[in-house]
Amino acid sequence: ADPLGRAQLLDFLKKEFSAENLSFWEACEGLRYGEQSRIADIVNDIYQQFLAPGATRWVNIDSKTMERTLEGIKTPHRYVMDDAQMHIYMLMKKDSYPRFLKSELYRNLLAEAVIPPETKKRVFPFMRKQRHSSPSP
């Protein structure tokens, strides 16, 4: 959800030659929440850009997912890419994203992060220091 974090992830994926995965996921989100009157055009654009044979930004999905998606786009609707989107999401979740979290790029992002003081909470609130020392008996 963080635009800066997403941009850094995209930069990382470009270096890993898999930026098309995040772009595909984002395009599917655009389909899901986009304008109803443009659904057929958006589905066609996603197909041409990411799924068609020889697509410029081809994504690697398994054959069963591809079959279901190709069958679905015959009657386009806003959820027709859900299976393919979930497949790509799981690829990123299991492979690309964990590598991103270990990368120098991510460490630099964290080092530059500004964390508001109100979000810094103690792990164990019951271990707070007492404000006033109590007299010993």
DSSP file with accessible surface (Angstrom, degrees, kcal/mol):
  #  RESIDUE AA STRUCTURE BP1 BP2  ACC     N-H-->O    O-->H-N    N-H-->O    O-->H-N    TCO  KAPPA ALPHA  PHI   PSI    X-CA   Y-CA   Z-CA
    1    1 A A              0   0  131      0, 0.0     3,-0.1     0, 0.0     0, 0.0   0.000 360.0 360.0 360.0 -22.0    0.0    0.0    0.0
    2    2 A D     >  -     0   0   94      1,-0.2     4,-2.7     2,-0.0     5,-0.2  -0.668 360.0-152.4 -80.8 119.7    3.0    2.3    0.5
    3    3 A P  H  > S+     0   0  104      0, 0.0     4,-2.3     0, 0.0    -1,-0.2   0.887  95.4  47.6 -61.1 -40.0    3.8    4.1   -2.8
    4    4 A L  H  > S+     0   0   98      2,-0.2     4,-2.4     1,-0.2     5,-0.2   0.934 113.1  48.5 -67.4 -43.2    7.5    4.5   -1.9
    5    5 A G  H  > S+     0   0   16      1,-0.2     4,-2.4     2,-0.2    -1,-0.2   0.906 111.8  49.8 -61.7 -40.2    7.8    0.9   -0.9
    6    6 A R  H  X S+     0   0   90     -4,-2.7     4,-2.6     2,-0.2    -1,-0.2   0.907 109.6  51.1 -67.1 -39.4    6.1   -0.2   -4.0
    7    7 A A  H  X S+     0   0   46     -4,-2.3     4,-2.3    -5,-0.2    -1,-0.2   0.909 111.1  48.4 -63.9 -40.6    8.4    1.9   -6.2
    8    8 A Q  H  X S+     0   0   40     -4,-2.4     4,-2.3     2,-0.2    -2,-0.2   0.894 110.6  51.1 -66.1 -39.6   11.4    0.4   -4.4
    9    9 A L  H  X S+     0   0   23     -4,-2.4     4,-2.9     2,-0.2    -2,-0.2   0.922 109.2  51.1 -62.2 -42.5   10.0   -3.1   -4.9
   10   10 A L  H  X S+     0   0   39     -4,-2.6     4,-2.3     1,-0.2    -2,-0.2   0.919 108.9  51.0 -62.0 -42.1    9.5   -2.3   -8.6
   11   11 A D  H  X S+     0   0   66     -4,-2.3     4,-1.7     2,-0.2    -1,-0.2   0.921 111.5  48.3 -59.8 -43.2   13.1   -1.1   -8.9
   12   12 A F  H  X S+     0   0   18     -4,-2.3     4,-1.4     1,-0.2    -2,-0.2   0.935 110.7  50.3 -62.3 -45.3   14.3   -4.4   -7.2
   13   13 A L  H  <>S+     0   0    0     -4,-2.9     5,-3.0     1,-0.2     6,-0.6   0.847 105.7  56.6 -64.5 -33.4   12.1   -6.5   -9.6
   14   14 A K  H ><5S+     0   0  119     -4,-2.3     3,-1.2     1,-0.2    -1,-0.2   0.920 107.1  48.9 -62.1 -41.8   13.6   -4.6  -12.6
   15   15 A K  H 3<5S+     0   0  144     -4,-1.7    -1,-0.2     1,-0.3    -2,-0.2   0.793 112.8  48.3 -66.8 -27.4   17.1   -5.7  -11.5
   16   16 A E  T 3<5S-     0   0   75     -4,-1.4    -1,-0.3    -5,-0.1    -2,-0.2   0.358 113.6-120.1 -91.7   2.0   15.8   -9.2  -11.1
   17   17 A F  T < 5S+     0   0  179     -3,-1.2    -3,-0.2    -4,-0.2    -2,-0.1   0.861  90.3  98.5  59.4  39.5   14.2   -9.2  -14.5
   18   18 A S    >>< +     0   0   14     -5,-3.0     3,-1.4    -8,-0.1     4,-0.6   0.085  30.8 121.1-140.4  28.8   10.7   -9.8  -13.1
   19   19 A A  H 3>  +     0   0   14     -6,-0.6     4,-2.2     1,-0.3     3,-0.3   0.775  65.8  73.4 -64.6 -23.9    9.1   -6.3  -12.9
   20   20 A E  H 3> S+     0   0   50      1,-0.2     4,-2.7     2,-0.2    -1,-0.3   0.806  87.3  63.4 -62.0 -26.8    6.3   -7.6  -15.2
   21   21 A N  H <> S+     0   0   16     -3,-1.4     4,-2.3     2,-0.2    -1,-0.2   0.951 107.1  40.0 -63.3 -49.0    4.9   -9.6  -12.3
   22   22 A L  H  X S+     0   0    8     -4,-0.6     4,-2.7    -3,-0.3     5,-0.2   0.914 115.4  52.8 -67.1 -39.0    4.2   -6.5  -10.2
   23   23 A S  H  X S+     0   0   15     -4,-2.2     4,-2.4     1,-0.2    -2,-0.2   0.902 110.1  48.4 -62.1 -41.0    3.0   -4.6  -13.3
   24   24 A F  H  X S+     0   0    0     -4,-2.7     4,-2.5     2,-0.2    -1,-0.2   0.937 110.8  50.3 -63.4 -46.2    0.6   -7.4  -14.1
   25   25 A W  H  X S+     0   0   49     -4,-2.3     4,-1.9     1,-0.2    -2,-0.2   0.926 112.2  47.8 -58.3 -44.5   -0.7   -7.5  -10.5
   26   26 A E  H  X S+     0   0   64     -4,-2.7     4,-2.2     1,-0.2    -1,-0.2   0.894 109.6  52.6 -64.8 -39.8   -1.3   -3.7  -10.7
   27   27 A A  H  X S+     0   0   27     -4,-2.4     4,-1.9     1,-0.2    -1,-0.2   0.900 108.3  51.4 -62.7 -39.7   -3.1   -4.0  -14.1
   28   28 A C  H  X S+     0   0    3     -4,-2.5     4,-2.6     2,-0.2    -1,-0.2   0.876 108.0  51.8 -65.3 -36.2   -5.4   -6.7  -12.6
   29   29 A E  H  X S+     0   0   43     -4,-1.9     4,-2.4     2,-0.2    -1,-0.2   0.902 107.4  53.2 -64.7 -39.6   -6.2   -4.3   -9.7
   30   30 A G  H  X S+     0   0   38     -4,-2.2     4,-0.8     1,-0.2    -2,-0.2   0.871 110.0  48.3 -61.4 -37.4   -7.0   -1.7  -12.3
   31   31 A L  H  < S+     0   0    1     -4,-1.9     3,-0.5     2,-0.2    -2,-0.2   0.944 111.2  49.6 -65.8 -48.0   -9.4   -4.1  -13.9
   32   32 A R  H  < S+     0   0   49     -4,-2.6    -2,-0.2     1,-0.2    -1,-0.2   0.884 125.8  26.0 -61.1 -40.7  -11.0   -5.0  -10.6
   33   33 A Y  H  < S+     0   0  166     -4,-2.4    -1,-0.2    -5,-0.2    -2,-0.2   0.339 102.5 108.3-108.6   8.4  -11.6   -1.5   -9.5
   34   34 A G  S  < S-     0   0   24     -4,-0.8     2,-0.2    -3,-0.5    -3,-0.1  -0.069  81.8 -61.6 -80.5-176.8  -11.8    0.3  -12.9
   35   35 A E    >   -     0   0  122      1,-0.1     3,-1.5     3,-0.1     4,-0.3  -0.421  40.9-137.1 -69.5 129.1  -14.6    1.8  -14.8
   36   36 A Q  G >  S+     0   0  128      1,-0.3     3,-1.4    -2,-0.2     4,-0.3   0.869 101.1  57.9 -55.7 -41.0  -17.3   -0.8  -15.8
   37   37 A S  G 3  S+     0   0   94      1,-0.3    -1,-0.3     2,-0.1     4,-0.2   0.691 107.2  48.7 -68.7 -16.1  -17.7    0.5  -19.3
   38   38 A R  G <> S+     0   0  105     -3,-1.5     4,-2.7     1,-0.1    -1,-0.3   0.350  76.7 106.8-103.9   6.0  -14.0   -0.1  -20.1
   39   39 A I  H <> S+     0   0    7     -3,-1.4     4,-2.9    -4,-0.3     5,-0.3   0.914  79.2  49.1 -56.3 -47.7  -13.7   -3.7  -18.7
   40   40 A A  H  > S+     0   0   57     -4,-0.3     4,-2.2     1,-0.2    -1,-0.2   0.917 114.0  46.9 -60.6 -40.8  -13.5   -5.4  -22.2
   41   41 A D  H  > S+     0   0   96      2,-0.2     4,-2.6    -4,-0.2    -1,-0.2   0.910 112.8  48.7 -66.6 -42.0  -10.8   -3.0  -23.3
   42   42 A I  H  X S+     0   0   23     -4,-2.7     4,-2.7     2,-0.2     5,-0.2   0.922 110.7  50.6 -65.6 -43.2   -8.8   -3.4  -20.1
   43   43 A V  H  X S+     0   0    4     -4,-2.9     4,-2.7    -5,-0.2    -2,-0.2   0.937 112.0  48.0 -59.2 -45.5   -9.0   -7.2  -20.3
   44   44 A N  H  X S+     0   0   83     -4,-2.2     4,-2.9    -5,-0.3     5,-0.2   0.918 111.2  50.3 -62.1 -43.3   -7.8   -7.1  -23.9
   45   45 A D  H  X S+     0   0   80     -4,-2.6     4,-2.5     2,-0.2     5,-0.2   0.920 111.7  47.9 -60.9 -44.8   -4.9   -4.7  -22.9
   46   46 A I  H  X>S+     0   0    4     -4,-2.7     4,-2.6     2,-0.2     5,-0.7   0.933 113.2  48.5 -62.6 -44.7   -3.9   -7.0  -20.1
   47   47 A Y  I  X>S+     0   0   49     -4,-2.7     5,-2.7    -5,-0.2     4,-1.9   0.951 114.1  45.2 -59.6 -50.8   -4.0  -10.1  -22.3
   48   48 A Q  I  <5S+     0   0  105     -4,-2.9     8,-0.4     1,-0.2    -1,-0.2   0.886 119.5  41.0 -62.8 -38.4   -2.0   -8.4  -25.1
   49   49 A Q  I  <5S+     0   0   69     -4,-2.5     8,-1.9    -5,-0.2    -1,-0.2   0.842 133.4  12.3 -81.3 -33.3    0.6   -7.0  -22.8
   50   50 A F  I  <5S+     0   0    2     -4,-2.6     9,-2.4    -5,-0.2    -3,-0.2   0.666 129.9  29.4-121.4 -24.7    1.1   -9.9  -20.4
   51   51 A L  I  <<S+     0   0    4     -4,-1.9    -3,-0.2    -5,-0.7    -4,-0.1   0.675  84.3 100.8-117.9 -24.5   -0.5  -13.2  -21.6
   52   52 A A  S > <S-     0   0    7     -5,-2.7     3,-2.3    -6,-0.2     2,-0.1  -0.295  87.5 -88.7 -66.1 149.6   -0.6  -13.3  -25.4
   53   53 A P  T 3  S+     0   0  116      0, 0.0    -1,-0.1     0, 0.0    -2,-0.1  -0.395 118.8  14.9 -56.1 128.3    2.1  -15.4  -27.2
   54   54 A G  T 3  S+     0   0   81      1,-0.2    -2,-0.1    -3,-0.1    -3,-0.0   0.620  89.0 169.8  79.5  13.3    5.0  -13.0  -27.8
   55   55 A A    X   -     0   0   17     -3,-2.3     3,-1.1     1,-0.1    -1,-0.2  -0.268  39.7-129.4 -58.6 143.3    3.7  -10.5  -25.3
   56   56 A T  T 3  S+     0   0  126     -8,-0.4    -1,-0.1     1,-0.3    -6,-0.1   0.796 106.6  28.2 -66.9 -29.4    6.2   -7.7  -24.5
   57   57 A R  T 3  S-     0   0   87     -8,-1.9    -1,-0.3   -37,-0.1   -33,-0.1  -0.275  89.1-178.9-125.7  47.3    5.9   -8.2  -20.7
   58   58 A W    <   -     0   0  116     -3,-1.1     2,-0.3   -10,-0.1    -7,-0.2  -0.121  13.4-149.7 -55.1 136.0    4.9  -11.8  -20.6
   59   59 A V        -     0   0    0     -9,-2.4     2,-0.9   -39,-0.1    -1,-0.1  -0.858  16.3-121.4-108.7 148.4    4.2  -13.3  -17.2
   60   60 A N        +     0   0  103     -2,-0.3     2,-0.3    28,-0.0    -9,-0.1  -0.774  42.8 159.4 -94.2 101.3    4.8  -17.0  -16.4
   61   61 A I        -     0   0   12     -2,-0.9    23,-0.1   -10,-0.1    -2,-0.0  -0.900  43.5 -98.0-118.6 155.2    1.6  -18.7  -15.2
   62   62 A D     >  -     0   0   64     -2,-0.3     4,-2.4     1,-0.1     5,-0.2  -0.197  35.0-108.7 -69.6 163.1    0.9  -22.4  -15.2
   63   63 A S  H  > S+     0   0   85      1,-0.2     4,-2.7     2,-0.2     5,-0.2   0.857 115.7  53.0 -65.0 -37.1   -1.1  -24.0  -18.0
   64   64 A K  H  > S+     0   0  136      2,-0.2     4,-2.3     1,-0.2    -1,-0.2   0.934 111.6  46.2 -64.5 -43.2   -4.2  -24.7  -16.0
   65   65 A T  H  > S+     0   0    7      2,-0.2     4,-2.5     1,-0.2    -2,-0.2   0.913 112.4  51.2 -64.4 -41.1   -4.4  -21.1  -14.9
   66   66 A M  H  X S+     0   0   35     -4,-2.4     4,-3.1     1,-0.2     5,-0.2   0.928 109.2  50.8 -62.5 -43.2   -3.8  -19.9  -18.4
   67   67 A E  H  X S+     0   0  127     -4,-2.7     4,-2.3     1,-0.2    -2,-0.2   0.929 111.8  46.5 -60.4 -47.5   -6.6  -22.2  -19.7
   68   68 A R  H  X S+     0   0  120     -4,-2.3     4,-2.3     2,-0.2    -1,-0.2   0.904 114.4  48.4 -61.7 -40.4   -9.1  -20.8  -17.1
   69   69 A T  H  X S+     0   0    1     -4,-2.5     4,-2.3     2,-0.2    -2,-0.2   0.933 111.2  48.7 -67.1 -45.0   -8.1  -17.3  -17.9
   70   70 A L  H  < S+     0   0   63     -4,-3.1     4,-0.4     1,-0.2    -1,-0.2   0.884 112.7  48.8 -63.2 -37.8   -8.3  -17.7  -21.7
   71   71 A E  H >< S+     0   0  117     -4,-2.3     3,-1.0    -5,-0.2     4,-0.3   0.917 111.9  50.4 -65.0 -42.1  -11.8  -19.3  -21.3
   72   72 A G  H >< S+     0   0   18     -4,-2.3     3,-1.7     1,-0.2    -2,-0.2   0.847  99.2  62.7 -66.6 -35.9  -12.8  -16.4  -19.0
   73   73 A I  T 3< S+     0   0   35     -4,-2.3    -1,-0.2     1,-0.3    -2,-0.2   0.636  83.9  78.2 -72.8  -5.8  -11.8  -13.6  -21.3
   74   74 A K  T <  S+     0   0  144     -3,-1.0    -1,-0.3    -4,-0.4    -2,-0.2   0.814 110.6  26.6 -65.5 -30.8  -14.3  -14.8  -23.9
   75   75 A T  S <  S-     0   0  103     -3,-1.7    -1,-0.3    -4,-0.3    -2,-0.0  -0.751 100.1-148.1-127.9  82.2  -16.9  -13.1  -21.7
   76   76 A P        +     0   0   54      0, 0.0     2,-0.3     0, 0.0   -36,-0.2  -0.193  27.7 158.8 -60.2 139.1  -14.8  -10.4  -20.0
   77   77 A H    >   -     0   0   84    -38,-0.1     3,-1.7   -37,-0.1     4,-0.2  -0.934  54.7 -94.1-149.0 170.6  -15.7   -9.3  -16.5
   78   78 A R  T 3  S+     0   0   45     -2,-0.3     3,-0.2     1,-0.3   -44,-0.1   0.679 121.4  45.5 -68.5 -15.0  -13.8   -7.5  -13.7
   79   79 A Y  T >  S+     0   0  125      1,-0.1     3,-1.6     2,-0.1     4,-0.3   0.290  77.8 106.2-108.6  11.9  -12.7  -10.7  -12.0
   80   80 A V  T <  S+     0   0   12     -3,-1.7     3,-0.3     1,-0.3     4,-0.3   0.777  82.0  47.8 -66.1 -23.9  -11.6  -12.7  -15.0
   81   81 A M  T 3> S+     0   0    1     -4,-0.2     4,-3.2    -3,-0.2    -1,-0.3   0.368  79.6 105.8 -97.1   6.2   -7.9  -12.3  -14.2
   82   82 A D  H <> S+     0   0   51     -3,-1.6     4,-2.7     1,-0.2     5,-0.2   0.885  79.4  47.4 -57.2 -45.1   -8.3  -13.3  -10.5
   83   83 A D  H  > S+     0   0   76     -4,-0.3     4,-2.2    -3,-0.3    -1,-0.2   0.936 116.5  43.7 -62.6 -46.4   -6.7  -16.8  -10.9
   84   84 A A  H  > S+     0   0    0     -4,-0.3     4,-2.4     2,-0.2     5,-0.2   0.911 113.9  51.2 -65.9 -40.1   -3.8  -15.5  -12.9
   85   85 A Q  H  X S+     0   0    8     -4,-3.2     4,-2.7     1,-0.2    -2,-0.2   0.926 110.6  48.6 -63.3 -42.8   -3.4  -12.5  -10.5
   86   86 A M  H  X S+     0   0  107     -4,-2.7     4,-2.6    -5,-0.3    -1,-0.2   0.898 109.1  53.8 -65.2 -38.0   -3.3  -14.9   -7.5
   87   87 A H  H  X S+     0   0   51     -4,-2.2     4,-2.0     2,-0.2    -2,-0.2   0.945 112.5  43.0 -60.7 -47.4   -0.8  -17.1   -9.2
   88   88 A I  H  X S+     0   0    0     -4,-2.4     4,-2.5     2,-0.2     5,-0.2   0.902 111.7  55.0 -66.3 -40.1    1.6  -14.2   -9.8
   89   89 A Y  H  X S+     0   0  100     -4,-2.7     4,-3.0     1,-0.2    -2,-0.2   0.935 108.6  48.0 -57.6 -46.2    0.9  -12.8   -6.3
   90   90 A M  H  X S+     0   0   60     -4,-2.6     4,-2.5     1,-0.2     5,-0.2   0.880 108.9  54.0 -66.3 -36.3    2.0  -16.2   -4.8
   91   91 A L  H  X>S+     0   0   67     -4,-2.0     4,-1.9     2,-0.2     5,-0.9   0.935 113.4  42.4 -59.7 -46.6    5.1  -16.2   -7.0
   92   92 A M  I  <>S+     0   0   17     -4,-2.5     5,-3.3     3,-0.2    -2,-0.2   0.913 114.0  51.9 -66.7 -41.2    6.1  -12.8   -5.7
   93   93 A K  I  <5S+     0   0  113     -4,-3.0    -2,-0.2    -5,-0.2    -1,-0.2   0.897 118.2  35.8 -63.0 -40.6    5.1  -13.7   -2.1
   94   94 A K  I  <5S+     0   0  159     -4,-2.5    -1,-0.2    -5,-0.2    -2,-0.2   0.721 136.2  10.5 -86.7 -24.1    7.2  -16.9   -2.0
   95   95 A D  I  X5S+     0   0   85     -4,-1.9     4,-1.4    -5,-0.2    -3,-0.2   0.725 125.3  35.1-121.3 -67.4   10.2  -15.8   -4.1
   96   96 A S  I  ><S+     0   0    4     -5,-0.9     4,-2.3     1,-0.2    -3,-0.2   0.911 114.5  51.3 -66.0 -46.9   10.7  -12.2   -5.1
   97   97 A Y  H  ><S+     0   0  103     -5,-3.3     4,-2.6     1,-0.2     5,-0.2   0.926 108.1  50.1 -65.5 -44.0    9.3  -10.4   -2.0
   98   98 A P  H  > S+     0   0   46      0, 0.0     4,-0.9     0, 0.0    -1,-0.2   0.906 112.6  49.0 -60.4 -36.6   11.4  -12.4    0.6
   99   99 A R  H  < S+     0   0   82     -4,-1.4     4,-0.5     1,-0.2     3,-0.4   0.886 108.9  53.2 -67.8 -36.6   14.5  -11.6   -1.5
  100  100 A F  H >< S+     0   0    5     -4,-2.3     3,-1.5     1,-0.2     6,-0.5   0.928 104.7  54.9 -61.2 -43.0   13.5   -8.0   -1.6
  101  101 A L  H 3< S+     0   0   65     -4,-2.6    -1,-0.2     1,-0.3    -2,-0.2   0.750 111.1  45.4 -64.5 -21.8   13.3   -7.9    2.2
  102  102 A K  T 3< S+     0   0  161     -4,-0.9    -1,-0.3    -3,-0.4    -2,-0.2   0.476  95.7 107.5 -94.9  -4.8   16.9   -9.2    2.4
  103  103 A S  S <> S-     0   0   17     -3,-1.5     4,-2.0    -4,-0.5     5,-0.1  -0.290  77.9-123.4 -79.4 159.0   18.2   -6.8   -0.3
  104  104 A E  H  > S+     0   0  109      1,-0.2     4,-2.6     2,-0.2     5,-0.2   0.863 112.3  61.4 -62.6 -37.7   20.3   -3.7    0.2
  105  105 A L  H  > S+     0   0   33      1,-0.2     4,-1.9     2,-0.2    -1,-0.2   0.925 106.8  43.7 -56.9 -46.1   17.6   -1.6   -1.5
  106  106 A Y  H  > S+     0   0   55     -6,-0.5     4,-2.6     2,-0.2     5,-0.2   0.910 111.4  53.6 -68.9 -40.6   15.1   -2.6    1.3
  107  107 A R  H  X S+     0   0  129     -4,-2.0     4,-2.2     1,-0.2    -2,-0.2   0.909 109.8  48.8 -61.1 -39.3   17.6   -2.0    4.1
  108  108 A N  H  X S+     0   0   72     -4,-2.6     4,-1.6     2,-0.2    -1,-0.2   0.887 109.0  53.1 -65.4 -39.6   18.3    1.5    2.7
  109  109 A L  H  X S+     0   0   26     -4,-1.9     4,-0.5    -5,-0.2    -2,-0.2   0.928 111.0  46.4 -60.6 -44.3   14.6    2.1    2.5
  110  110 A L  H >< S+     0   0   94     -4,-2.6     3,-0.9     1,-0.2    -2,-0.2   0.894 108.5  55.4 -65.3 -39.2   14.2    1.2    6.2
  111  111 A A  H 3< S+     0   0   87     -4,-2.2    -1,-0.2     1,-0.3    -2,-0.2   0.838 112.0  43.5 -63.9 -31.4   17.2    3.3    7.2
  112  112 A E  H 3< S+     0   0  150     -4,-1.6    -1,-0.3    -3,-0.2    -2,-0.2   0.483  89.5 118.1 -91.0  -4.3   15.6    6.4    5.6
  113  113 A A    <<  -     0   0   54     -3,-0.9     2,-0.6    -4,-0.5    -3,-0.0  -0.342  56.9-143.5 -67.8 143.0   12.1    5.6    7.0
  114  114 A V        -     0   0  136     -2,-0.0    -1,-0.1     2,-0.0    -2,-0.1  -0.944  14.3-163.8-106.9 118.2   10.5    8.2    9.3
  115  115 A I        -     0   0   99     -2,-0.6     5,-0.1     2,-0.0    -2,-0.0  -0.915  20.7-125.6-106.8 117.1    8.5    6.5   12.0
  116  116 A P    >   -     0   0   55      0, 0.0     3,-1.8     0, 0.0     4,-0.5  -0.322  20.0-123.2 -59.5 140.8    6.1    8.7   13.9
  117  117 A P  G >  S+     0   0  101      0, 0.0     3,-1.4     0, 0.0    -2,-0.0   0.824 107.2  65.1 -57.4 -32.2    6.7    8.6   17.7
  118  118 A E  G 3  S+     0   0  141      1,-0.3    -3,-0.0     3,-0.0     0, 0.0   0.705  98.9  54.0 -67.5 -16.6    3.1    7.6   18.4
  119  119 A T  G <  S+     0   0   82     -3,-1.8     2,-1.1     1,-0.1    -1,-0.3   0.589  84.8  94.0 -91.0 -10.1    3.6    4.3   16.5
  120  120 A K    <   +     0   0  147     -3,-1.4     2,-0.4    -4,-0.5    -1,-0.1  -0.716  57.2 166.5 -83.7 103.8    6.7    3.4   18.6
  121  121 A K        -     0   0  175     -2,-1.1     2,-0.1     2,-0.0    -2,-0.0  -0.896  39.6-105.7-118.8 150.5    5.2    1.2   21.4
  122  122 A R        -     0   0  150     -2,-0.4     6,-0.1     1,-0.1     4,-0.0  -0.434  21.7-133.6 -70.8 147.2    6.8   -1.0   23.9
  123  123 A V  S    S+     0   0  122      1,-0.3    -1,-0.1    -2,-0.1    -2,-0.0   0.917 102.0  33.6 -67.7 -41.3    6.5   -4.6   23.2
  124  124 A F    >   -     0   0  114      1,-0.1     3,-2.1     3,-0.1    -1,-0.3  -0.853  69.9-172.6-117.9  95.6    5.6   -5.3   26.8
  125  125 A P  G >  S+     0   0   68      0, 0.0     3,-1.1     0, 0.0    -1,-0.1   0.769  81.7  66.0 -62.9 -22.2    3.6   -2.4   28.2
  126  126 A F  G 3  S+     0   0  161      1,-0.3    -2,-0.0    -4,-0.0     0, 0.0   0.604  89.8  67.6 -76.0  -6.4    3.7   -3.8   31.7
  127  127 A M  G <  S+     0   0  124     -3,-2.1    -1,-0.3     2,-0.0     3,-0.1   0.115  71.6 138.6 -99.4  22.8    7.4   -3.3   31.8
  128  128 A R    <   -     0   0  167     -3,-1.1     2,-0.2     1,-0.1     3,-0.0  -0.362  60.3-107.4 -66.8 147.2    7.2    0.5   31.8
  129  129 A K        -     0   0  178      1,-0.1     2,-0.2     2,-0.0    -1,-0.1  -0.489  37.6-108.4 -71.4 143.3    9.5    2.4   34.1
  130  130 A Q        -     0   0  149     -2,-0.2    -1,-0.1     1,-0.1     3,-0.1  -0.493  18.3-141.1 -72.4 143.0    7.8    3.9   37.0
  131  131 A R  S    S+     0   0  232      1,-0.2     2,-0.4    -2,-0.2    -1,-0.1   0.859  87.0  30.4 -74.3 -36.1    7.6    7.7   36.8
  132  132 A H  S    S-     0   0  159     -3,-0.0     2,-0.3     0, 0.0    -1,-0.2  -0.978  86.5-119.9-124.6 137.8    8.3    8.3   40.5
  133  133 A S        -     0   0  115     -2,-0.4     3,-0.0    -3,-0.1    -2,-0.0  -0.545  27.9-134.4 -75.4 137.9   10.4    6.1   42.6
  134  134 A S        -     0   0   81     -2,-0.3     2,-0.1     1,-0.1    -1,-0.0  -0.707  25.7-104.6 -91.8 143.9    8.5    4.7   45.5
  135  135 A P        -     0   0  120      0, 0.0    -1,-0.1     0, 0.0     0, 0.0  -0.395  35.7-117.5 -66.6 140.8   10.1    4.9   48.9
  136  136 A S              0   0  112      1,-0.1    -3,-0.0    -2,-0.1     0, 0.0  -0.564 360.0 360.0 -76.1 144.7   11.5    1.6   50.2
  137  137 A P              0   0  178      0, 0.0    -1,-0.1     0, 0.0     0, 0.0  -0.232 360.0 360.0 -74.2 360.0    9.9    0.2   53.3
